[in-house]
Amino acid sequence: MAELSLREATTIVEASLKKGRETSCAPLAVAVLDAGGHLKAFAREDGAGIIRPQIAMGKAWGALGMGIGSRALARRVAEQPQQQAFFGALNAMSEGRVVPAPGGVLIRDAGGAVIGAVGISGDVSDKDEACALAGIAAAKLVGDTG
């Protein structure tokens, strides 16, 4: 299985932030996790809120832990009321580390294997997700939102 390199993770962070500046996003926090859920690269722009790092990591960690992008997690919570109890239990078991809102994207290698996840927080979730996808594409990897 391929492994997410530090170079790829750093490229994802830098390109995500660049996309954020190009699209006039509010200050962002970007967290890139490897397949084991460990922080590989991180940046918090000047002015990003003090809880943005935890939200970014929660989006990435939830996507990685559940095997689907955080947009899909958010959709499940919104569209299936019976899932709310499940997500409440999931959040309790994970000590609050799952954030079901767009902006958490799985990172796949060319063969389709999950090698990590990126989470971004700072602007509206759709813009966070767009920045994550731009970062993944810049690293020549594949983003999976759901």
C-alpha positions as CSV (number, residue, x, y, z in Angstrom):
1,M,0.0,0.0,0.0
2,A,1.3,3.5,-0.9
3,E,1.9,5.9,1.9
4,L,1.2,9.6,2.0
5,S,4.6,11.4,1.9
6,L,5.5,14.5,3.8
7,R,6.1,16.2,0.5
8,E,2.6,15.3,-0.7
9,A,1.0,16.4,2.6
10,T,2.9,19.7,2.5
11,T,1.8,20.3,-1.1
12,I,-1.8,19.7,0.0
13,V,-1.5,22.3,2.8
14,E,0.2,24.9,0.6
15,A,-2.1,24.5,-2.4
16,S,-5.2,24.5,-0.2
17,L,-4.2,27.8,1.3
18,K,-3.3,29.2,-2.1
19,K,-6.8,28.3,-3.3
20,G,-8.3,29.9,-0.2
21,R,-6.5,33.2,-1.0
22,E,-7.5,33.0,-4.7
23,T,-11.2,32.6,-3.7
24,S,-11.2,35.1,-0.8
25,C,-11.8,32.6,1.9
26,A,-11.7,33.6,5.5
27,P,-8.4,32.5,7.3
28,L,-8.2,28.7,7.1
29,A,-6.8,25.9,9.2
30,V,-5.7,22.8,7.1
31,A,-4.9,19.4,8.6
32,V,-3.6,16.5,6.7
33,L,-3.7,13.1,8.3
34,D,-2.0,9.8,7.2
35,A,-4.0,6.6,6.8
36,G,-3.5,5.8,10.5
37,G,-5.1,9.1,11.5
38,H,-1.9,10.8,12.6
39,L,-1.2,14.4,11.8
40,K,1.2,14.6,8.8
41,A,1.1,18.4,8.0
42,F,-0.8,21.4,9.4
43,A,-1.1,25.1,9.0
44,R,-3.3,27.7,10.6
45,E,-3.4,31.1,8.8
46,D,-3.1,34.3,10.8
47,G,-6.6,35.3,12.0
48,A,-8.1,31.8,11.9
49,G,-10.3,31.2,14.9
50,I,-8.9,29.4,17.9
51,I,-11.0,26.3,17.4
52,R,-10.5,26.0,13.7
53,P,-7.5,23.5,14.0
54,Q,-9.7,21.1,16.0
55,I,-12.6,21.4,13.5
56,A,-10.2,20.8,10.6
57,M,-8.8,17.7,12.3
58,G,-12.3,16.5,13.2
59,K,-13.4,16.8,9.6
60,A,-10.4,14.8,8.4
61,W,-10.5,12.3,11.2
62,G,-14.2,11.6,10.8
63,A,-13.8,11.1,7.1
64,L,-10.9,8.7,7.6
65,G,-12.5,6.8,10.5
66,M,-15.8,6.3,8.6
67,G,-14.3,5.8,5.2
68,I,-16.4,8.5,3.5
69,G,-16.0,12.2,3.1
70,S,-17.4,14.5,5.7
71,R,-20.0,15.9,3.2
72,A,-21.5,12.4,3.0
73,L,-21.5,12.2,6.8
74,A,-23.3,15.6,7.0
75,R,-25.8,14.4,4.5
76,R,-26.6,11.2,6.5
77,V,-27.2,13.3,9.6
78,A,-29.5,15.7,7.8
79,E,-31.4,13.2,5.7
80,Q,-31.8,10.3,8.1
81,P,-33.0,11.4,11.5
82,Q,-32.3,7.9,12.9
83,Q,-28.6,8.5,12.2
84,Q,-28.5,11.3,14.7
85,A,-28.4,8.9,17.6
86,F,-25.6,7.0,15.9
87,F,-23.6,10.1,15.3
88,G,-24.1,11.2,18.9
89,A,-22.7,7.8,20.0
90,L,-19.9,8.0,17.5
91,N,-18.9,11.5,18.7
92,A,-18.9,10.3,22.3
93,M,-16.8,7.2,21.5
94,S,-14.3,9.4,19.5
95,E,-14.1,12.0,22.2
96,G,-15.7,14.6,20.0
97,R,-13.3,14.1,17.1
98,V,-15.9,13.6,14.3
99,V,-17.2,16.8,12.6
100,P,-19.9,15.9,10.1
101,A,-19.7,19.0,7.8
102,P,-18.2,19.3,4.3
103,G,-14.4,20.0,4.3
104,G,-13.1,16.6,5.2
105,V,-11.9,14.8,2.1
106,L,-10.3,11.3,1.8
107,I,-7.0,11.2,-0.1
108,R,-6.6,8.2,-2.4
109,D,-3.6,7.1,-4.4
110,A,-3.8,6.3,-8.2
111,G,-4.9,2.8,-7.4
112,G,-7.8,3.9,-5.2
113,A,-6.4,3.1,-1.8
114,V,-7.1,5.5,1.0
115,I,-3.7,7.0,2.1
116,G,-5.0,9.8,4.3
117,A,-7.5,12.7,4.6
118,V,-7.5,16.4,4.7
119,G,-9.8,18.6,6.7
120,I,-10.2,22.4,6.4
121,S,-12.1,24.9,8.5
122,G,-12.4,28.6,8.4
123,D,-14.9,29.6,5.7
124,V,-18.3,28.1,4.7
125,S,-18.0,24.3,4.4
126,D,-18.4,24.2,0.6
127,K,-15.4,26.6,0.2
128,D,-13.4,24.6,2.8
129,E,-14.1,21.4,0.7
130,A,-13.1,23.2,-2.6
131,C,-9.8,24.2,-1.1
132,A,-9.2,20.6,0.1
133,L,-9.9,19.2,-3.4
134,A,-7.5,21.8,-5.0
135,G,-4.8,20.8,-2.5
136,I,-5.2,17.1,-3.2
137,A,-5.2,17.7,-7.0
138,A,-2.0,19.8,-6.7
139,A,-0.3,16.8,-5.0
140,K,-1.4,14.6,-8.0
141,L,-3.6,12.5,-5.8
142,V,-7.3,11.8,-5.8
143,G,-9.9,13.4,-3.5
144,D,-13.0,11.6,-2.4
145,T,-15.8,13.6,-0.9
146,G,-18.3,10.9,-0.4
